[in-house]
Amino acid sequence: MGKRIKDETMKRIRLPEEGEIFGVVEKMLGDDRVQVRCVDGKTRIARIPGKMRKRVWIREGDVVLVKPWDFQPERADVTWRYTRVQVDWLKRKGKLDERVLQLLDEIIPGA
């Protein structure tokens, strides 16, 4: 049997790849869809893919990575959700764009 990872900080933190952008979940829409405000200023309807549905729980105010669709730029797929510990690490290391911090403050005052 393998060892369990008890601390969230031990996991590797995923950074945006080509075509992915940071966003903050504004609203849960149901039917595995969320409304995400992205750092490029657009609000997109993002789909939670099947591999994340029951394994990763997404709430309003979460920082996520989204990949906009090529054929419908106002829609996207959620590719990753960051935990609070990971968001704090990204802030400390300067990897998180200043616009994401502004979005977080708009959606959740005092975050």
Residue pairs with C-beta under 8 A, 6 or more apart in sequence:
5 11
8 83
8 85
8 86
9 85
9 89
13 82
13 86
13 89
13 90
14 65
14 80
15 95
16 22
16 65
19 67
19 68
20 65
20 66
20 67
20 79
21 38
21 39
21 40
21 65
21 66
21 67
21 68
22 38
22 39
22 63
22 64
22 65
22 66
22 96
22 97
22 99
22 100
23 36
23 37
23 38
23 39
23 44
23 46
23 63
23 64
23 65
23 66
23 76
23 100
23 103
24 36
24 37
24 61
24 62
24 63
24 64
24 100
24 103
24 104
24 107
25 34
25 35
25 36
25 58
25 59
25 60
25 61
25 62
25 64
25 107
26 34
26 35
26 36
26 37
26 43
26 60
26 107
27 34
27 35
27 60
28 34
28 35
28 58
28 59
28 60
29 35
29 45
32 47
32 48
32 53
33 45
33 46
33 47
33 48
34 45
34 46
34 48
34 58
34 64
34 78
35 43
35 44
35 45
35 46
36 43
36 44
36 45
36 46
36 64
36 66
36 76
36 78
37 43
37 103
37 107
38 44
38 66
38 68
38 76
39 97
39 99
39 100
39 103
42 73
42 74
44 66
44 68
44 73
44 74
44 75
44 76
45 74
45 75
45 76
46 64
46 66
46 75
46 76
46 77
46 78
47 75
47 76
47 77
47 78
48 56
48 58
48 78
49 77
49 78
49 79
52 58
52 78
52 81
56 81
58 64
58 78
58 81
60 107
60 108
61 104
61 107
61 108
61 111
62 81
62 82
63 81
63 82
63 87
63 90
63 96
63 100
63 104
64 78
64 79
64 80
64 81
64 82
65 78
65 79
65 80
65 81
65 82
66 76
66 77
66 78
66 79
67 76
67 77
67 79
68 75
68 76
69 75
69 76
69 77
82 90
87 96
90 96
91 101
104 111
105 111
